[in-house]
Amino acid sequence: MKVSSLGERGVIELIWSILRQEGSTDPSKLELPPSDDASALKLDASRFLVLKADLFVKRTDAPRGMRTRQMGVKVVTMNISDLAAKGARPAAFLFSLGLPKNYLKKKVQDLIEGINSACTAYCSPVLGGDVGEARELLVAGFAAGFAKKLVKRSGASPGDIVAVTGEFGDTGAAYKILLEGMDAPCRLRRHICSSVYAPKAQLRVGIALAESGAATSSMDSSDGLAFTLNELAKASSVGFTIRDLPISENALEFSKLNRIPADDLALYGGEEYEIVYSIKKEKWDLAQKAAREAGGRLVRIGEVVSSRKVILARGSEEEVIPSKGWEHLR
């Protein structure tokens, strides 16, 4: 059997099954389970060390037209976004480079400048790493941070509010342009494509919501909103009823021009780097205030229910949102 039959998530399951069998890791004793956005160690009664490693491969992670400096920014954003979803403040970033022999010195400079600028923006010092030879550009990023309170993927309860930190659909539209050749006016194309060329982690909001105590579960949305909603629901053994999809104006305009469903752009695009939350109903005002004071926002999109389905409700009509999203090796 080839790994393409397993997919990224199947390979991850295989890895953890081996670790469990060999006895080197007991998932039940981990602060964050293997399926969560990051890993964590409890340092004392009020502090956790949160760790994240994420791999950037130019061929699969750099959309057409992305500049080398932007690739450096994305490497950092990929890792920091997962720390943000757990409520951790970045403390250090390391990376290992795999470079082809004929890779230009100027591109290395641009890449490192991108990494450095993103780390500066997220207040995370770069501590070093490693350099090796590879057939194409590879950057393995590693971020470490500290959290006062962890927000896991599990923890949602019926009655909680489902919310997100921003709108969706721009990246789905961008990939329709870049991968499928769909068209859009220059102004719209520029705004849409900037969503994949210059992603931003919701770090300040993630920390603020974790420390507010209002969030019961959370997950980074980079694999797509539909997949994220299903994973959050599964982790808590609950369901979600989604009543208001947070679709951006750009995505709505693009969908009309190309006669494609705007819902699909929002649900199945991926690469947004927003955070999806379940919030205690009685602490909704507190959560909104925390997000606002952190320079962000929370958008209410639905509620947690006891049935184990993720449903999109439009008036009297309901449809199941399938667990579809980006997956490597597929």
C-alpha positions as CSV (number, residue, x, y, z in Angstrom):
1,M,0.0,0.0,0.0
2,K,1.3,3.5,-0.9
3,V,0.9,6.5,1.3
4,S,-1.3,8.1,-1.3
5,S,-3.9,5.5,-0.2
6,L,-3.6,6.6,3.4
7,G,-3.4,10.4,2.9
8,E,-1.7,12.8,5.4
9,R,-4.1,11.9,8.2
10,G,-3.8,8.2,7.6
11,V,0.0,8.5,7.9
12,I,-0.3,10.5,11.1
13,E,-2.5,7.7,12.5
14,L,0.1,5.1,11.5
15,I,2.9,7.0,13.2
16,W,0.9,7.3,16.5
17,S,-0.1,3.7,16.4
18,I,3.5,2.7,16.2
19,L,4.5,5.0,19.0
20,R,1.7,3.7,21.2
21,Q,2.7,0.1,20.5
22,E,6.4,0.7,21.3
23,G,5.4,2.4,24.5
24,S,7.5,5.6,23.9
25,T,4.4,7.8,24.1
26,D,1.2,7.5,26.0
27,P,-1.4,9.8,24.3
28,S,-3.6,9.7,27.4
29,K,-0.9,11.5,29.4
30,L,-0.3,14.3,26.9
31,E,-1.6,17.8,27.7
32,L,-2.8,18.1,24.1
33,P,-3.8,14.9,22.2
34,P,-2.0,13.8,19.0
35,S,-4.9,15.1,16.9
36,D,-4.7,18.7,18.2
37,D,-3.1,21.7,16.5
38,A,0.1,21.6,18.6
39,S,1.9,19.7,21.4
40,A,2.3,20.8,25.0
41,L,4.1,20.1,28.3
42,K,2.8,21.4,31.7
43,L,5.6,23.3,33.4
44,D,3.7,24.3,36.5
45,A,0.3,25.1,37.8
46,S,-0.2,28.1,35.6
47,R,2.1,27.7,32.6
48,F,2.4,25.3,29.6
49,L,5.1,25.0,27.0
50,V,3.4,24.7,23.6
51,L,5.4,23.3,20.6
52,K,4.7,23.1,16.9
53,A,6.5,21.8,13.8
54,D,5.2,22.4,10.3
55,L,6.8,21.7,6.9
56,F,6.8,24.0,3.9
57,V,7.5,22.5,0.5
58,K,7.6,24.9,-2.4
59,R,5.9,22.5,-4.8
60,T,2.8,22.0,-2.7
61,D,2.7,25.0,-0.4
62,A,3.7,27.9,-2.6
63,P,0.9,29.0,-5.0
64,R,1.8,30.2,-8.5
65,G,3.2,33.8,-8.3
66,M,4.3,33.6,-4.6
67,R,7.6,35.5,-4.1
68,T,10.4,33.9,-2.1
69,R,10.1,36.5,0.7
70,Q,6.4,35.6,1.0
71,M,7.3,32.0,1.3
72,G,9.4,32.9,4.3
73,V,6.5,34.7,5.9
74,K,4.2,31.8,5.3
75,V,6.6,29.3,6.9
76,V,6.4,31.3,10.1
77,T,2.6,31.9,9.9
78,M,1.9,28.2,9.5
79,N,3.5,27.5,12.8
80,I,2.4,30.6,14.7
81,S,-1.3,30.1,13.7
82,D,-1.4,26.7,15.5
83,L,0.2,28.3,18.6
84,A,-2.4,31.1,18.4
85,A,-5.3,28.5,18.3
86,K,-4.0,27.0,21.6
87,G,-3.5,30.4,23.3
88,A,0.3,30.4,23.3
89,R,2.6,33.4,23.1
90,P,5.6,32.6,20.8
91,A,9.0,32.5,22.5
92,A,11.3,31.0,19.8
93,F,11.4,30.0,16.2
94,L,13.8,27.6,14.5
95,F,13.9,26.3,11.0
96,S,15.8,23.8,8.8
97,L,16.5,24.5,5.1
98,G,16.7,22.0,2.3
99,L,18.2,23.8,-0.7
100,P,19.0,22.6,-4.2
101,K,22.6,23.1,-5.2
102,N,21.7,25.7,-7.9
103,Y,19.4,27.7,-5.6
104,L,20.3,31.4,-6.0
105,K,21.9,33.3,-3.1
106,K,19.4,36.2,-3.6
107,K,16.5,33.9,-3.1
108,V,18.1,32.6,0.2
109,Q,18.4,36.2,1.3
110,D,14.8,36.9,0.4
111,L,13.6,33.8,2.2
112,I,15.4,34.6,5.4
113,E,14.2,38.2,5.3
114,G,10.7,36.9,5.1
115,I,11.2,34.6,8.0
116,N,12.8,37.3,10.1
117,S,10.1,39.9,9.3
118,A,7.3,37.5,10.3
119,C,9.0,36.5,13.5
120,T,9.5,40.2,14.3
121,A,5.8,40.8,13.7
122,Y,4.9,37.9,16.0
123,C,7.5,38.8,18.6
124,S,9.3,35.5,18.3
125,P,13.1,35.5,18.2
126,V,14.8,33.3,15.6
127,L,17.2,31.0,17.4
128,G,18.8,29.1,14.5
129,G,18.3,25.8,12.7
130,D,20.1,23.6,10.1
131,V,20.9,23.7,6.3
132,G,21.0,20.7,4.0
133,E,20.7,19.7,0.4
134,A,17.4,18.8,-1.2
135,R,15.9,18.5,-4.7
136,E,13.6,21.4,-4.1
137,L,13.1,24.1,-1.5
138,L,12.0,22.7,1.9
139,V,11.7,24.7,5.1
140,A,10.8,22.8,8.3
141,G,9.7,25.4,10.9
142,F,9.5,24.8,14.6
143,A,7.8,27.2,17.0
144,A,7.7,27.2,20.8
145,G,5.6,29.3,23.1
146,F,4.0,29.6,26.5
147,A,0.4,29.5,27.5
148,K,-1.4,30.4,30.7
149,K,-4.4,28.4,29.7
150,L,-4.7,25.8,26.9
151,V,-7.7,25.7,24.6
152,K,-8.0,22.2,23.2
153,R,-10.0,20.9,20.2
154,S,-12.2,19.1,22.7
155,G,-14.4,20.8,25.3
156,A,-17.4,22.1,23.4
157,S,-20.8,21.5,25.0
158,P,-24.4,21.8,23.6
159,G,-25.5,25.4,23.9
160,D,-22.0,26.9,23.3
161,I,-21.8,29.5,20.5
162,V,-19.7,28.6,17.4
163,A,-17.6,31.6,16.2
164,V,-14.7,32.5,13.9
165,T,-12.2,35.2,13.9
166,G,-12.8,36.4,10.3
167,E,-14.5,35.8,7.0
168,F,-13.9,33.0,4.5
169,G,-13.9,32.4,0.8
170,D,-11.1,34.6,-0.5
171,T,-8.5,31.8,-0.5
172,G,-11.0,29.4,-2.2
173,A,-11.5,32.0,-4.9
174,A,-7.7,32.6,-5.2
175,Y,-7.1,28.9,-5.9
176,K,-9.8,28.9,-8.5
177,I,-7.9,31.7,-10.2
178,L,-4.4,30.3,-9.7
179,L,-5.1,26.6,-10.2
180,E,-8.2,26.5,-12.5
181,G,-7.7,29.6,-14.5
182,M,-10.9,31.3,-13.5
183,D,-11.1,35.1,-14.2
184,A,-11.7,38.2,-12.2
185,P,-11.2,42.0,-12.7
186,C,-7.7,43.2,-11.7
187,R,-8.9,44.9,-8.5
188,L,-10.8,41.8,-7.3
189,R,-8.0,39.4,-8.4
190,R,-5.5,41.4,-6.5
191,H,-7.5,41.4,-3.2
192,I,-8.4,37.8,-3.5
193,C,-4.9,36.5,-4.3
194,S,-3.3,38.6,-1.4
195,S,-5.1,36.2,0.9
196,V,-2.8,33.3,-0.1
197,Y,0.3,35.4,-0.8
198,A,0.2,37.2,2.6
199,P,-1.5,35.1,5.2
200,K,-1.7,36.3,8.8
201,A,-2.0,34.4,12.1
202,Q,-4.7,35.6,14.5
203,L,-2.1,35.6,17.4
204,R,-3.3,38.4,19.6
205,V,-6.9,37.3,19.4
206,G,-6.0,33.7,20.1
207,I,-4.0,34.6,23.3
208,A,-6.8,37.0,24.4
209,L,-9.6,34.5,24.0
210,A,-7.6,31.7,25.8
211,E,-6.8,33.9,28.7
212,S,-10.4,35.2,29.0
213,G,-11.6,31.7,29.9
214,A,-14.6,32.1,27.5
215,A,-13.4,29.6,24.8
216,T,-14.3,25.9,25.3
217,S,-12.5,24.6,22.2
218,S,-10.6,26.0,19.2
219,M,-8.8,25.0,16.0
220,D,-6.8,26.7,13.3
221,S,-8.8,26.7,10.0
222,S,-5.9,26.3,7.5
223,D,-7.2,22.9,6.2
224,G,-10.6,24.5,5.4
225,L,-13.7,25.6,7.4
226,A,-15.7,22.4,6.7
227,F,-12.9,20.1,7.8
228,T,-12.2,22.3,10.9
229,L,-15.9,22.3,12.0
230,N,-16.1,18.5,11.6
231,E,-12.9,17.9,13.5
232,L,-13.9,20.2,16.4
233,A,-17.3,18.5,16.6
234,K,-15.7,15.1,16.6
235,A,-13.2,15.9,19.3
236,S,-16.0,17.0,21.6
237,S,-18.5,14.3,20.6
238,V,-21.1,17.0,19.7
239,G,-22.5,18.5,16.5
240,F,-22.7,22.0,15.1
241,T,-25.6,23.9,13.5
242,I,-24.2,26.6,11.3
243,R,-26.7,29.3,10.4
244,D,-24.5,32.1,9.0
245,L,-21.5,31.3,6.8
246,P,-19.0,34.1,7.2
247,I,-18.4,34.7,3.4
248,S,-16.3,37.7,2.4
249,E,-17.7,40.3,0.0
250,N,-14.8,39.5,-2.4
251,A,-15.8,35.8,-2.5
252,L,-19.4,36.7,-3.0
253,E,-18.5,38.9,-6.0
254,F,-16.2,36.3,-7.4
255,S,-18.9,33.6,-7.1
256,K,-21.4,35.7,-9.0
257,L,-19.0,36.5,-11.8
258,N,-18.0,32.8,-12.2
259,R,-21.4,31.3,-11.4
260,I,-20.1,29.0,-8.6
261,P,-21.5,28.5,-5.1
262,A,-20.1,31.0,-2.6
263,D,-20.8,28.5,0.1
264,D,-18.2,26.1,-1.5
265,L,-15.6,28.8,-1.6
266,A,-16.1,29.5,2.2
267,L,-16.3,25.9,3.3
268,Y,-13.7,24.1,1.2
269,G,-11.0,26.7,0.3
270,G,-8.5,26.3,3.1
271,E,-5.4,28.4,3.9
272,E,-7.3,31.1,5.8
273,Y,-5.4,30.9,9.1
274,E,-8.5,32.0,11.0
275,I,-9.4,30.3,14.3
276,V,-12.7,28.5,14.8
277,Y,-14.1,28.5,18.4
278,S,-16.8,27.3,20.6
279,I,-17.6,29.9,23.3
280,K,-19.6,29.6,26.5
281,K,-22.9,31.3,25.9
282,E,-22.8,33.2,29.1
283,K,-19.4,34.5,28.3
284,W,-20.1,35.6,24.7
285,D,-19.9,39.3,25.5
286,L,-16.7,38.8,27.4
287,A,-15.2,36.9,24.4
288,Q,-16.2,39.6,22.0
289,K,-14.7,42.3,24.2
290,A,-11.4,40.3,24.5
291,A,-11.2,39.9,20.7
292,R,-12.0,43.5,20.1
293,E,-9.4,44.7,22.6
294,A,-6.8,42.5,20.9
295,G,-7.4,44.2,17.6
296,G,-9.6,41.5,16.1
297,R,-13.2,40.3,16.2
298,L,-15.4,37.3,16.7
299,V,-18.2,36.4,14.2
300,R,-21.0,34.2,15.5
301,I,-21.9,31.5,12.9
302,G,-24.0,28.9,14.9
303,E,-24.3,26.8,18.0
304,V,-23.2,23.5,19.4
305,V,-25.8,20.8,19.5
306,S,-26.0,17.3,20.9
307,S,-26.4,15.4,17.6
308,R,-23.1,14.4,16.1
309,K,-23.6,16.2,12.8
310,V,-22.4,19.4,11.3
311,I,-25.4,21.0,9.7
312,L,-25.8,24.1,7.5
313,A,-29.2,25.5,8.3
314,R,-30.9,27.9,5.9
315,G,-34.5,28.6,7.1
316,S,-36.3,25.3,7.0
317,E,-33.7,23.6,4.9
318,E,-30.7,21.7,6.3
319,E,-27.8,20.0,4.7
320,V,-24.8,18.1,6.2
321,I,-21.4,19.8,5.8
322,P,-19.0,17.0,4.9
323,S,-15.5,16.7,6.3
324,K,-13.7,17.9,3.2
325,G,-10.6,19.9,3.1
326,W,-6.9,20.1,2.1
327,E,-4.9,17.0,2.7
328,H,-1.3,16.2,1.6
329,L,-0.5,13.0,-0.2
330,R,-4.1,12.8,-1.7
